[in-house]
Amino acid sequence: MTFNDIAWLPLCAGLTAVGIGLSYLAFRRRGVTAGLRATAWSLLPLAAYLTGALQTLWNIGAAAVGFVTGLVLSPAVWAGVVLAGLSALLFVVSGTLRGRTLSRARTARPEPGGATAAPERPAAPKTAQTGKTAPRQVEQPAGDDFSDIEDILKRRGIS
């Protein structure tokens, strides 16, 4: 059934008339607020017809129904939906694997000789008065990461 096969003006006018009648009842039973809201809803069908929006809404509804029925009843469409889901899953998995690979590469940057690169140290700050560089603090080797913790435990009497 196409849009032009239905007599839309009497249908929209009838819906508006019935809505106005129900709005009057809403005014009397539930007050002004409910009555005004019901009147606003009642005027929409006739407004949609007079502005031409009803045909657009009809076309949108017909397209949506056609799409859904084509989707539900077609095995080829379901195969496409399964392939789209598989594609999305592969994107997620490859992104996760790529992130792991990049994080591993950031943590262990091998030098050309095969050893891991030493962490870069910032340049020593210059003092404001003499312009000479301040003495650098001696950094602990990587094996002494817990020396600070050991010192704290010894000061507290825990060994």
N, C-alpha and C positions, 0 to 999 in steps of 0.2 A: 504494500500500500504506500503510495507516495504522499507527499505533503498536500498536494492540490486535490486529492481524492476526498478529503474530509472538509466539511463545512466548519471552518474554524471560528468565524465570527459568532454564530449562535452558541457554540460550545463555550467560548471564552466569556461571552456576555452572560450565559447561564451560570457559569462558575462564579463570576463576580456577583451576580444577584443572590445566589445561595449564600455566598460568603458575607454579603452585606446583611442578610437576614440573620445569620448566626452571630454577626458582630453586634447587632441590636440586642440579642439575648445575652451576649457577653457583657455589654454595658450594664444591663439590668441586674445580672446575677453576680458578676465579679468586679464591677467597677469600671471607671473611666480608662485606666491603664490597659486592662485586658481588652476592652472594647476598641480602643484606638489601635492596638496591635493587631487585632483580628481584622479591622477595617483595612489596615495597610496590606496585610496578606491577601485580602479579598480583591484588592484593586490590581494586583500583579498579573493575573491572566489576561485581562482586557488591555492592560498597558503593554504586555509582551506582544499581543496581536497588533495593536495599533502602531507600534514602533518597528515592526518587522523582525523583532528578536525571536519570535516564536518559530519562524522557519529555520533560523540558525540553530536554535535549541533542538528542533526536530532532526536536523541534519547531523548534529553532533551525537544525539542519542542513537540514530540509525547507524552511524559509523561505529559507535562503541559496541552496539549489539552485533553488528556484522563481524567486527574484529573478534569478539568473545566467542561467537558461534564458530567462526573459522578456526579459532585457536583450539577449542574443545574437541571439535570433530575431525581435525586433520592430523594424521600421524606425522606428516612431514613437518608441520609446525612444531609438534612436540619434540621431534628430533632436533630442530633448530634451537628450541629452548634448552634442551639437554646440552647441546654443544656450547651455547652461550654460558651456561653454568660451569661447564668444564673449563672454558676459557678463563672465566673469572677466578676459578680455583687455581689454575696454573699461574695467573698473574700474582696472586697472593703468595703462593709457595715460592715462586722465583724471586719475589721481592724479599721474602724472609731469608732465603739462601744468600741472596746478594748482600743483604745487610750483615749477615754473619761473616761472609767472606771479607767485606770491607773492614769490619771491626777487628778481625784477625790480622789483616794487613796493617792496620794502624798500630796495633800493639807490638808486633814484631816486624820491624823494618830491617831486612837483612842488608848488610853491606856487600860490596862486590867480593870481598875476601871470604865471605861466608859467616862472619861474626855479626852479632846484632849490633846495631848502632848505639853509641853512647848517648845519653840524654844531653841535649844542648844546654849549656849554662849561660845565663845572661851576663853581659859585660859588667864589670865592677863599676859601681857608681863613683863619680868624681866628687871630691869634697868641694864645698862652695868657696872656702877661703884660699886654699893653695892651688887648686886645679889638678892636684895629683889624684891618682886613683886610690880609693880606700882599700885596705887589705881584704882579701876574700876570706869568707868563712870556709873552713875545711869541711867538705861534704863527707858524710859517712858512706862507706861502700855499701853496695846493694845488700850484702849479707847482714848488715847491722841495722836493719829496719826496726828491730825491737829494742834497740839500746835505750831509747827514751823510756820505754815502758819498764824495762829492767831497772833503770835508775829510780823511777818512781816507786816501784815495788820495794827496792832496797831501803829507800828513805822511810817507808812505812813499816819496815821491819818484816816484810813478807819476802821469803826467799824461795 
